[in-house]
Amino acid sequence: MWDGIERVWNAVSLGLFDGLLGWTLRLTPDFALIVVSVATAVLMTAVRKIATDQDLLRRARADGRRLKQLIRQAKARRDRESIVRHRATQSMLAMMKLRAEARPLVLVIVPVAMLATWAVHRLAYHPPRPGEPIELVAHTPVSWEGELAHVVPETGMTAPAGWIQRISPFDASSGQARWRFEATSGDHPLTLRIHGLSPRRELRVDEGRYAVPLVDHGHGLWTEWTARPVKLFGIIPGYAPLGLPPWVVGYLIVVIPSVMLAKRAMRVW
């Protein structure tokens, strides 16, 4: 059931944003990432302006600044009763702002999630170029070690080291087989023959798009295309402690100041 929902979600998200932003894929990854980040900022800001009571939020912000001044003055006088009263008012004000901002959050979460889905499938990696070496790695259970595995030859592709490879040990719990390919431009559907299974994989070359790098085929078998991650300006790394890939870090670096600038330009509180 969930697999079916995921397929529908991906199909709708990719179809919609391929139509809206697919043109950016013909340019540089940096440009595409910046366009997506700015588009996210504008979308979030526009929804906030339309879906919230801007006058209420403006007055709440002014009240918040005034309450901070009153608390500082009360601290200077050591007026504990006034401090408690002003902080209680601050809490009420925060709850009021939270309720006011919940609606735009609900409205924007679906389109932003769809945009994120599109970005994962279109902006995370550099598509391979014609003639560029690319590796396909099959990760297998360790019990398959020593078996032969092969990729059915595909027109427009060459395998300099051969189409047939032996599964070798990788670590204590898994084996591995590796193929190196070079391909012409276009889609290249591949079929593997491994341990009695025939999983299919796709390779896309020079289309501004790429095949999903890592796929679980079940039975303990995973296949993975080697792919170069997109880094903003070619230098912004990921953040391993939070599991953030480089494109997400670059996205956040652009989208956060873009939201601030969009709010200022559109006079949104």
N, C-alpha and C positions, 0 to 999 in steps of 0.2 A: 504493500500500500504506500509506504513512505517513498519507496523508489519511484513509483508512478507519480506521486505528488512532486517529487524533486525534478523529474524529467519535464513535467508540465511547467513548473516554475522556471526552470532554466530556459525552456523553449520560448516562453512568453517574454522573459527578461532579455534574452539575447536578441529575439526578433525585434522588440521595441527599440532597444538602444542601439542595435546595429543600424536601424533606420535613422535614429537621431544623431548618433555619434560615430557611426562606422567610418565616416569620411576622415576622421582623425587618425585612423589606423594606417592610412596611406602616407602619413607624415612621420615625424620622429616620435619615439616613445615618450620623450620628455614633453613634447607639445601635447600629445594625447593625454598624458597624466595631468598636466596643468589645466587643460580644458575641462576634464572631468572634475577636478577639484573645484574650479571656479563655478562650474555648473551646479555642483552640490551646494556651494555656499549661497548662490543666488536663489536656488530652489528653497532652501531652508529659510532664508531671510524673507522671501516673498510670501511663503506660507505663514510665517510668523506675523507678518504685517497684516495679512488678510484675516487670519483666524483669531487674533487677540484684540482686546480692548486697549489700544495704544495709549489712550489718554489715562486709563487706569494704571498701566505700567509706568508711564512717565511720572505720574504723581507718586506712585509707590517708590520709585527710585529717589525722588526728591525727599520723600518722608524718611527713607532709609538713611540718606546722608544727614538729615537733621537729627535723627535719633542717635547716630554715632557722636555728633557734637554734644548732645545733651548728656550722653553717658560719660564722655570725657570730662565735661563740666561737673557732673555729679561725683565722679571719682576724685576730682581736685578738691571738692568740698567734703569728701568722705561721707556722702549722703547715700548710705546703703539702700534705704527704702526707695529712693528715686532710681537707683541703678537697677534694682529688681523690677520696678514698674516699667522702665524703658525697655529692658530686655524682654519682658513679657510681650510688650507691643511689637518688638522686633520679630518675635516668633510668630505672632499673628500675621504680621505683614509678609513674612516668608511663606506661610501657608497660603495666603491669598494669591501671591505671585505664582506659587507652584500650581494651584488650581487653574489660574489663567493661562499658564504655559503648557498645561497637559494636552489641550486640544490640538495645537499645532504639532506637538510631538507625535500624537496619534496619526494625524493626517500625513505627516512627512515620512513616517517610518517605512511604509510599504514602497514608495518610489525610491527612497534612498537604499533600501535593501535590494531592490531590483537593479539599481545602478551598481551597487557593490558586487552583485552576482556577475553582471556584465564585465566589470573591471577584472574580476578574478580570472575569467575566461579569455580576456582580450589584452590586458595590460600587465600581467604579472611576469611574462617572459618575452624574450626576443624571438620572433619566428625564425626558423632556420632559413638560410638562403640557398639558392641552387648551387650544388657542388660543395657546400659546406659539410664537413664530416659531422655526423650526429650518431650517438650511440643509443641502442635500445638494450635495456638491462632487464632480465627476467629474474625475479627473486623467488626462490622455491623453498619448499621444506627440505631439510637436510637429508631426508631419506631418498630424495631423487638424485643425489650425488652420483655422478658417473654416467647417467643417462644422456642420450643424444637428444638435442632439440634443434628444430630448424624452422626457418621462416620461408614460406612459399615465395619464390621469386616473383617480383612485381615489375612490370614494364616501367621504365623511367628511373629505375633504381639499380645501384650496384652495391655489392658487398665485398669490399677488397679482401677481407679475411675469411670469406666464405659464408654461405647461407646456413650451414650446419655447425653447431657448436656443442661442446660437451659441458654438462652442468658440473661445476667445480665447487668445492667447499668455500664458503664465505666466512662463516663464524660457527660457533658451536651449535647453533639452531637453524641455520639456513644455508642454502646453496645459491649459486648464481650462474647465469649464462649471459654472455655479452655479444652483441653484434654491432658492427660499425657500418654505416651506410652513407652513401652520397646519392642525392636525388635531384631530378629536374623539378621545375616549378609545377605546382598543382597538388591535388589530393592523391594520396597513395594509401589505399586500404591494404592492410597486411593481415595474413593469417599465420599463426604459430602452430606448430605441431609439437606438443610437449606433454609427456606422461599420459598419453591417450586423450589429451584435451586439444581443442582447436580454438583458442581465444583469438579474437580479432582486435586489431589495433589500427589506428589511423595516423598518418603522418601528413602534415600540411607544410608546404614549402613556399616561401615568398608570396604569401597572400595577405600579409598584414595580420595574419591569425596563426594560431598554433594549436596542435592537438593537446588535450589534457595530459600533462606530464606523467601522472601516477594513476594507475587504474588497478583496482582489486578485482580479480577474475574468480575469486573463490578458491576453495581447495588449498589454501595457503599460497596461492600464486599471485604475485604482483608483477606488473610490467611498468617500466619507467623510461621515458625519454630523457636524455640529458638535455638541459635547457639553460640558457643564460638568463638569470633574473634581471628584470628591468630595475635600474637604479637611477633616481632622479639626478640629472646632470652627470651621470656615469660614476658618481662617488658616494651618494647617500646609502649607507648600509641598512640592513634590517636590525631588529632589536631582539636578540635571541631570548633574553629572560622572559619576555612577554609573548614570544612566538610570532613576532610581527615580521613579515617579509619586507624586503627593501621597498617595494612599490607602495605598501601601506604607510611606511614611515614617510616617504616622499609625499604621498597624498595628504597626510596630516600636516606636514610642514607647510603645504600650500593652502589647504582648506581652512585652517584655523585663522590665519591673518585675513584670508579672503572673506570669511564670515564677518569679522570686525569691520573691514572696509565696506562690505555690502550694507551692513546695518547703518553705518555712518552715511553712505551715499543715499540710501533709501529712507533715512530718518526713522529707523525702527528701534524701539526700546526693548 
